[in-house]
Amino acid sequence: MSEESKDLITLDRRGDLSPRVALLFSMMVRTRGRLLRVVEDLTDSEIDYSPDMKKIETIGTLLLHIAAVEWSWIFEDIDGEEMDYEKWKHAFALREEIPQLTKQGLQFYIDRLIEVRSDVFARLRNLDDSKLHKLVDVGSAEVSIEWILFHLLEHEALHIGQISLLSRLAKTKGN
């Protein structure tokens, strides 16, 4: 079996994380890798494309949204920190009736994703597997920390599909 084939069926269980936390985090890492491959060759106009700026997020907005939601679930919901609304308001542009952020370039969004993921990794290094079952109040429900980690990779994976479709639409429109 080639190394590439082996990579497809093996998850990196980082030794600096608790075993179950490492498994969930490695799934998040694989999902992020897929996201980055989907956007790596997009032009600035494709990053800023939306069929309807008032109703459908741009790829850039979705990338910022993925970073903001990851920050929120980990630091706001688990740790009780308050989110800096000014920093993240464009991640929820259509929900808050804020214009979508454009003309930032792909690296701006990737930098936000990297910054948040780095902070999340540092936080997860202090999370022991025995704490995964702990319930946290997320406003409308109580969920376990393990569910939050699973939901983060699920959330990102679903947006990858949306981003893939938007990128194909952008290319057909000549952006």
N, C-alpha and C positions, 0 to 999 in steps of 0.2 A: 504494500500500500504506500503510495506516495505521501510525502509530508502534506501536500495540499489536500489530498483526500482525507488524511487523518485529521486535519484541521476542521474539516466539515462535520465530523462526528464527535470531536473532543472539545470540551469546554475547559478553558483555563481556570483552574481553581487556585486562585492566588493564595500563597502561603501566608500573606500578611492580613488575611481576612479569615474570620470564622468559616468553617466548611460550608454551611448552608448559605451564609451571606455571600461567600465567594462564588457559589454556584449561581445565585441570582444576579450578582454583579457581573459575572462573566456573560450571562445572557444579555444583560443591558449593554455590555461592551460589543457583543456581536451585532446587536440591533443597531447600535450607533455606527458601527463599521458599514453596515448596509446603507444607512442613511447617507453617510459621507460619500459612498460610491455613487449613489443616485444623483447627488448634487455637484460632484467634483468638476464636471465639465460645463456647467451652466454659465451662461453669460449674465451680465448684470441685468439686461432687459428681461431675461427669462426669470431671474430671481424676483424681479419686480412685477411680473405678469399676473394679471387676474382678469378673467372674463367679465367681471363686474366688481370694481373696487369697493363698492358699498355693501356687497353681499357675499363675496368669496375672498378668502385670505390669499395673499401672495405667498409664494414659496418662502420669501424672507420672513414674513409674518409668522408662518408656520414654524420655521426654524427657531425664531425667538420664543414662540409659544411653547415649543418642546422644552427649551431651556428653563423658561419661567415655571412651567408646571413641575418639572423635576425639582427645582429649587423649593417651590412651595410645598410639595408633598413631604420632602425630607426636613426642611428647616422650619417651615411654618406649622405643618400639621404634626410632625413628630416632636420637634424641639420647642415649639411655641414662639419662634421668632416672628417678628412682624416684617412682612415683605415691603420693600422700598417701592411704593407705587410709581413714583416718577421714573425709576430705572426700568420698570417692567410694563408700564402702561401700554406700550405698543404691541405687546405680546397678546393682548386681549382687545385689539383695536375695534373689531366689529361688534363685540359685546358691549363695549363702553362708548361707542360712537366717537371714537378717536380716529383720525385719519391714519391709514397704514403708513408705516415707515418705508421709504423707498430711497434709492440712490446711495445705499450703504455699501454695496458690494458683498460678495459671498464671504470674504474673510471676516467681516464684522460679525456675521451670524455664527460662523464657526468659532470665533473667539469666545462668544457668549456660551456656546455649547461646551467648549473646553473648560472655561472658567468654572461653570457650574459642576461639570462632571468631576473636576479635580477636587472641588469642595465636598462633593458627595462622597467621593472615595475616602477622603480624609475623615469624614464623619463615620462612614461604615467601618473603618478600621477600629473604631471604639464600640462597635455593636457586636455583642456576643450572640451566638445562635439561640441561647436560652431566652433572649429578649424578643425574638421574632414573633412570638405569640401574643405579646403585649398589645392590648387594644388602645387605640388613640381616637379621640373624638375629632371628626372631620366636619362638624357642623350638622349634617343631616343624618349621620350614622357613626357607628364605631367600627373601625376596621383594624386588622392586625398590621403590624409593621411588615410582615412577610407579604401580605396582600398588597401593601403600598409598593413594595419593590417589584412584585409581579405586574402590578398595574402600570408602573412606569415603563416597563419594556413593552407592554401591550399598547399603551397610549402612543408611544413612539412608532411602533410597527404599523399601527393604523394610519398615522399621519404620513408614513413613508409611501403608502399607496396613494394617498391624496396628492402628495408632492410629485410622484411619478406621473400621475394623470395631468397635473398642471404643467409639468415640464413638456409632456407630449403636446398638449394644447398650445403652449407657448411656441414650440417649434413649428407647428402647422400655421400659426398666425404670422410667422416671420419675425418673431422677436429675437 
